[in-house]
Amino acid sequence: MHSPNHVMEEPALLDELGLVAGLRVLDLGCGDAAIGRTLLASGCRSYLGIDGSTEMTRAAKATLAGTPGRVERMDIERFSAPPRTFDLIISRLALHYVDDLDAVLAGCRRCLSPGGRLLITVVHPVITSHEARRSTEQARTDWVVDDYFHPGARRRDWLGNTVTWYHRTIEDYVTALTRAQFAITALRECPPRPDRFAGDMAELARRRRVPLFLLLAGSRA
């Protein structure tokens, strides 16, 4: 089965990144920092990954071994940097775990240079709205959207653990970015990329049924 990240979120992100040569990059919630290695190979001036997980920080350092990329273990909501420190900030599938999104976005704007860009992906709000219990490990063939206009914490099972994410509507994300004085330059729902399915048309059809990811990009005036 093809990872939805690989066939939906990643291609949309790479499309929006564009040229990164010479840019100072911050990655909030960097995970294993695989994108950091890609950005460094594409000529970015520097890369700093931030993640609150000890395990992910360790994995990120291994990924970046032999490169000038750096990783720090820190919760996203606690990170701060001097003004104009970065030219590009990315955050992949992390900000739906953040309660105080306004504070994080304000911090991003402060540490971006004028004209700098913010690029985020989150789990799509139709998914975060409601967690339907599943009685099978088979591939999901239906999805439930409920309580969509009730933002706030949702608890769900993930890899044997209970995690909390914060549901927001698409409008909520757009409003938060504009409130932080970002000019929105892109909004994408990351449709599946046919060339990434290796001819598996049944899986492509399944992935076309519902959006799983939301991408937003903004620039700092």
C-alpha positions, 0 to 999 in steps of 0.5 A: 500500500502506498503511504498517503504522505508519499503520494499526497502531502510530499508532492504538494510540498515539493511543488510549493517549495520551489528554489531553496538555494541560499535560504536559511531554513527552519523546520518545526516538528522536523520528525526524521528530518528527511526533508532537511537532507533534501533541502541541503542537497538542493543548496539551502544555506542552513537547516535547523530542525526542531522536534519535541520527541527524543526519539525523533531528534535522534533519528533526525541527527542520524539522517543529517549525519555528514551534512551541516544541518542541525537539530534541537529537541524542543517543543514547537510552542517553546521555540523562539529565535531573533528577528530575521533569522530565517528565510523559509519556515516549514512545518509538516504535519505538526501544527495540528498537535499545537494548542496555541497556534496564534503564538506559534505563527506570531513567533514564525513571523518575528523570526522570518526575514522580510519576504520570507515564506511560511509553508505548513501542512496539517492533517485535513480538517475533515479528518481531524473533526472526528475519529471513527472507531475501526474494527478492522485493520483493512484499508479504510473505505469510508470516513466520518465527518462530524462536529466540524464546526466545533474546534478544539482538542480531539483524542485518538489512538495512534500506534498504540498510544492516545494522542491529542490533536486540535481540530480547526476548520480550513477557515480557522487556519486561514484566519490564523495566518492572516491574523499573524499578518501573513499574506496567503500565497497558496492553499492546497488540499494535496490531491493524490499524484497519479505518477506515484502509484506505480500503476495501482489504479485501485489505490489511486481511486481510493485516495481520490475519495477524501482529502487527507492533508491541507497545505497553506503557504504565506509570505511575510511583508 
